[in-house]
Amino acid sequence: MQTIHKIWDTYRTCWANSNAIQRTEKLKTILTDDFEYSDPNFEVKGYVQLSDYMQQFQEQFEGASFITNEINTHHNRCLIHWSMINSTNEVISNGSSFVFYENDKLKQITGFFKESGS
């Protein structure tokens, strides 16, 4: 049984993985077949669409990655606070994700952060 911390760490590192094949394979192992993701800018369904969105993110924020600041969890739900950092580990922005998971896989993630230009 994977812990949510391990699952989230795999998910988090996928945002910085520039190899689409590796990224997609990792996402397959941690996402349900009916996975959904939304944030203020985008909505996707499934690991392929999420992987494509991660690629777009990497093109827009070259060298950026995420660190986890705090995970609060109960009843297959999590509230995760994170920071996006640049290649020199400076915090670019902070945000939170509300996560629903089942059977040791992420089922739904809703990201919250300040929208660009807001």
DABEL-V143918 format. One line per field, one symbol per residue. psi: psi as a letter, one per 30 degrees, with the letter a starting at -180 (. if undefined). A space follows every 10 residues. Layout:
# DABEL-V143918
psi: ???
This chain:
# DABEL-V143918
psi: kkleeeeeee eeffffjfje eeeeeeeeff klfhkkkklf flklklfeee eeeeeeeeee ikflakkkek kkkkhgkkjk klkklafggk kellalkkkk lkhgkkekkj kklkkkf.
